[in-house]
Amino acid sequence: MSRQIVSVVGGKEAATTATYESTNPARPSEVVAEVGLADAGAFAAACRAAKEAQREWARVPAPVRGRVIASIGRLVEANTDRLARLVTEEIGKPYAESRGEVREIVDTCDFFLGEGRRLYGQTVPSEMPDKNLFTFRNPVGVAAVVTAGNFPVAVPSWYLVPALLCGNAVVWKPAEYAAASAHAMFQLFTAAGLPDGVLNIVFADGAETFRGLELALDEGTVHKVGFTGSSEVGRKIGELTGRHLQSACLELGGKNPMVIMPDSELDLAVEGALFAGFGTAGQRCTSLGTVIVHESVHDAFVERFARAVREARIGDPAQDVLAGPLLDQKFADRYEEYLTWLQPHHKVVSGNIGKITKDNPRGDFDGDGGLYYHPVVVDGVKPGDRLFMEETFGPIVGVTTFRTLDEAVELANLPGYGLSSSIYTTDPKHAFRFREGVSAGMVSVNNSTSGAEAHLPFGGNGKSGNGSRQSGMWVLDQFTRWQAMNWDHSGRLQKAQMDVAEIVPDLDFRLS
Ligand code: UN1
């Protein structure tokens, strides 16, 4: 029996206008949840309910809100197995990774529960006597958060936890194909004692969500939009929020480069490239796009990388595998489209390509009817190829070569994304020169492009985002607005810049 789930707004189940079936990508005939979808009007109504609830929530002292975040962390930790199993069942993420994903929620709670006792403002000296200056962080109001399903619980927590801690109310619209995981996480959050309406979950398709957002922004019931997804949709959300004089928090795609220097430890680089490219079946926004390898080590690297990929275990995500199936049929269809970008000058060095089936098996694994795909390494990609320039969400990695580090940096930046990047080198000079030159918001040295820790700034530039950053203390600027206060207790009107004491220097003074 699959679950039946619907939107919850103001603590009550909301009306549905359509139904969506969230299925198990390892066994697509298995329905994980029947999801009642809401329309644009229901989305806008959720934003009104959130606005109503936010006033009281903002009055709850921040340390008390921090205690609620602490409870959320405990509840999530105590439910790790169930939540991780559900994530694996619904999106096919290998179980060890699903547990890591749940761990990331707990880490985020651990970080922000303390922030409830900081959330520092400042005292600032005034240019006049008997006057004090202060800064305060105020909550923005209502945050509408729209998230992808490749990290169905960890990435949403990056928005929800700090937004709630800062005194905002949230309307969360998760991906339909990860609805059951999202609903389970929502239940854990509300069990921590959040008042009704402070966190709302709305299941809706993309079009209805966008129209709902338009309505809510027009009504003035949304003050911050958080979005994780494609650059294409991110651009639309950026335009919409820009028209309302808001800047969204955008976490978009990536074409993440990995540079391999001739002085690198090649086996370490192979291990990093394997996980970066094919862990999570290449479906992280931080997944490796193109390996940019020095021409002197190209042959040795490609030979070892291809072997490692051929030997990697793809299969049932409940088992110990490098990767399971793709997230959902929509992603499988899109991935098949990327495979048509292969050109005659490309060389597939990893073996078979396409869906794993009885006719196209991977060793003795015939795909079991699931959305499993062969991991693909394409040697010989060139600047200008679609495979080089565009994000290919899924298990495909390109390889190209360079001669000088400057050339490698140029190649790394060429696609115009700027999320994550990596360099393998044993020379600190190379690592720092790469860091300076690369356009990415995140740089790994001797490590995978993926796997950022939950308390460093996460986000990108260019086609990867608008410069907004999530996680750690940096995300506080997304969910609070600075308020400056001045308090004059001199008993008279002191005019800034005019009634200011002046100490006159002798600027003609010179040493004899
Ligand atoms: C994403 O794919 O949207 O850094 C986020 C990482 C993960 C998060 C990925 N912690 O790879």
Residues whose N, C-alpha, C, O or C-beta is under 5 A from the ligand:
A	BS01	UN1	F151 V155 Q283 R284 C285 T286 S450 G451 A452
